[in-house]
Amino acid sequence: MSDVHSPTEISEALGVRPSAVTHNGDWRLESSAHGDEASLEELIRAVTGPLLGVADKLASLAIQGATIELHLTRDLLGPGTGALCFMLDAPVIKLLAEVGAEVWIDEYDEVGWERNAHTPPA
């Protein structure tokens, strides 16, 4: 999250503890549930929920040089993987806008890749 602040400084500023700190010091909130246990919307709320009341503190960290990012990664691993769409709730969009967050969305269609890998050329 920041090249300027340590994970401890970020936690103290926000009043929120990270679920993970990467080897290069990135402060992260991650959902403990997985896609087969919860919808994507539930996973997003689990990560953003603790931050909804501290948008002003997050924005302050961003002004001081912190990068605020929301990363969503989903693998579509076959039939029954759930809905192919998701929604960001208004409070989440408002939070992301207020703190100037970057949003990254990666979807990997393993089903399509498998189907294409086994389709003979025309």
Long-range contacts (C-beta under 8 A, 24 or more apart in sequence): 1-26, 1-27, 1-28, 1-61, 1-66, 1-67, 1-68, 1-69, 2-27, 2-61, 2-64, 2-65, 2-66, 2-67, 3-65, 3-66, 3-67, 4-64, 4-65, 4-66, 5-61, 5-64, 5-65, 5-66, 10-61, 10-66, 13-57, 13-60, 13-61, 14-51, 14-54, 14-57, 14-58, 14-61, 15-54, 15-57, 16-50, 16-51, 16-54, 35-74, 35-75, 35-81, 35-82, 39-82, 39-83, 39-86, 40-72, 40-74, 40-82, 40-83, 40-86, 41-86, 41-87, 41-89, 44-70, 44-72, 44-86, 44-88, 44-89, 44-92, 45-89, 45-92, 48-91, 48-92, 48-95, 51-95, 52-91, 52-92, 52-95, 55-94, 55-95, 55-98, 55-99, 56-98, 58-95, 58-98, 58-99, 59-98, 59-99, 59-100, 62-99, 62-100, 67-102, 68-99, 68-100, 68-101, 68-102, 69-101, 69-102, 69-103, 69-104, 70-96, 70-101, 70-102, 70-103, 70-104, 71-104, 71-106, 72-103, 72-104, 72-105, 72-106, 73-106, 73-107, 73-108, 74-106, 74-107, 74-108, 75-107, 75-108, 75-110, 76-107, 76-108, 76-109, 76-110, 76-111, 76-112, 77-110, 77-111, 78-110, 78-111, 79-111, 81-111
